[in-house]
Amino acid sequence: MSVEDSKKVLIALDYDDQQTALTFVKQLSPETCRLKVGKEMFTYFGPSFVKELIDLGFDVFLDLKFHDIPNTVAKAVTAAAKMGVWMVNVHASGGVEMMTKAKQALEQFGDDAPLLIAVTVLTSMDAAELTRLGVDKTPEEQVIYLAKLAKESGLDGVVCSAQEAKKLKAELGADFKLVTPGIRPAGSDAGDQKRIMTPKQAVEDGSDYLVVGRPITQSADPVATLKEINDSLK
Ligand SMILES: O=C(O)c1cc(=O)[nH]c(=O)n1[C@@H]1O[C@H](COP(=O)(O)O)[C@@H](O)[C@H]1O
């Protein structure tokens, strides 16, 4: 039986200034959201920034999308687990052996192991971009194909767009977590995201976690925007 998690919003902290990020974070409550640290902030501010967020009581999704040989990725997710993060991700296209080794590396952490999630097809990509890469499938077909490999490899779920959520839940089961960026409240700017959906529709279609960045962080009132999104999910 899957237990539904009421804290669905993962805020993407994509700032180039640590103080601005921390001032924003200190207005938030760990009861109403989780935080995502990605390549920009991790490259600027490193593990000490992640630890500071954890010390403030937040669950942190370390979004570094590891994509390397199995041994290197296994060691990298081990380092993430030692940092105390709640979720970490790898690229599914790194392969079954890489994903399997990464999952095995986390076994030593028992119940404290972070959730291990595989990125399928980036939400900034559409059918034309996949074709340019030589992939002869629609985004939905490719997401489902990679998600099945991730499940076979023992991972806890995938990053996908909410547009694929309904089909993935039906094919892979309720317990396989769906983490969906490309979330855009009605009327907000899509930016570089191509496969987008509103927060409410995403959850209705089966998203377990919504990654939301600019619609919150660049809002005139980020805390109010987060509240609006959370209220829309009740
Ligand atoms: O793994 C991710 O979080 C991710 C995967 C993906 O397919 N698309 C995607 O946008 N992301 C991340 O989700 C966040 C989305 O931010 P916004 O577009 O500002 O809401 C960014 O930090 C991206 O790095």
The ligand as a Tripos MOL2 file, in Angstrom:
@<TRIPOS>MOLECULE
LIG
   24    25     1     0     0
SMALL
NO_CHARGES

@<TRIPOS>ATOM
      1 O1         15.8090   16.6380  -12.0190 O.co2     1 LIG1
      2 C1         15.2180   17.7260  -12.0250 C.2       1 LIG1
      3 O2         14.8830   18.2600  -10.9850 O.co2     1 LIG1
      4 C2         14.7940   18.2680  -13.3350 C.ar      1 LIG1
      5 C3         14.5580   17.3420  -14.3430 C.ar      1 LIG1
      6 C4         13.8950   17.7380  -15.5100 C.ar      1 LIG1
      7 O3         13.5950   16.9160  -16.3890 O.2       1 LIG1
      8 N1         13.5420   19.0440  -15.6530 N.ar      1 LIG1
      9 C5         13.8260   19.9910  -14.6980 C.ar      1 LIG1
     10 O4         13.4330   21.1530  -14.8840 O.2       1 LIG1
     11 N2         14.5100   19.6240  -13.5500 N.ar      1 LIG1
     12 C6         14.8810   20.6520  -12.5520 C.3       1 LIG1
     13 O5         13.6840   21.2040  -12.0090 O.3       1 LIG1
     14 C7         13.8140   22.6150  -11.8040 C.3       1 LIG1
     15 C8         12.7020   23.3060  -12.5480 C.3       1 LIG1
     16 O6         12.7470   24.6730  -12.2970 O.3       1 LIG1
     17 P1         11.6870   25.6910  -12.8980 P.3       1 LIG1
     18 O7         11.6170   25.4570  -14.3630 O.co2     1 LIG1
     19 O8         12.2680   27.0210  -12.5320 O.co2     1 LIG1
     20 O9         10.3670   25.3940  -12.1910 O.co2     1 LIG1
     21 C9         15.2120   22.9990  -12.2520 C.3       1 LIG1
     22 O10        16.0140   23.1080  -11.0880 O.3       1 LIG1
     23 C10        15.6880   21.8450  -13.1000 C.3       1 LIG1
     24 O11        17.0740   21.6090  -12.9700 O.3       1 LIG1
@<TRIPOS>BOND
     1     1     2 2
     2     2     3 1
     3     2     4 1
     4     4     5 ar
     5     4    11 ar
     6     5     6 ar
     7     6     7 2
     8     6     8 ar
     9     8     9 ar
    10     9    10 2
    11     9    11 ar
    12    11    12 1
    13    12    13 1
    14    12    23 1
    15    13    14 1
    16    14    15 1
    17    14    21 1
    18    15    16 1
    19    16    17 1
    20    17    18 2
    21    17    19 1
    22    17    20 1
    23    21    22 1
    24    21    23 1
    25    23    24 1
@<TRIPOS>SUBSTRUCTURE
     1 LIG1         1 GROUP 0 **** ****
